[in-house]
Amino acid sequence: MSQRLTWTQLTPRSSRNCFKVGNEGSTAIVMATHNVYQAKRLADTFAFMLYGRLIKIGHPSEVLEASDDITLTRFLRGELV
């Protein structure tokens, strides 16, 4: 896939294409989003950053479902952090 995608172009079809390319093993895709559910569905590694600091990184279920970081927990609850 040689075309450049912007956030406005990330349609369901584009998401499937990115997922397919990423699964081929030769390409890493970095996606920045506030949509936690989309990130959980598409990512095999998940990183939570806040104000330029890496708070937690790991498998999506490990980061999102068993967070020991209060800031991440508050974010996931929908609170302003």
Secondary structure, 3 states (H helix, E strand, C coil): CCCCCCHHHCCHHHHHHHHHHHHCCCCCCCCCCCCHHHHHHHCCCEEEEECCEEEEEECHHHHHHCCCCHHHHHHHCCCCC
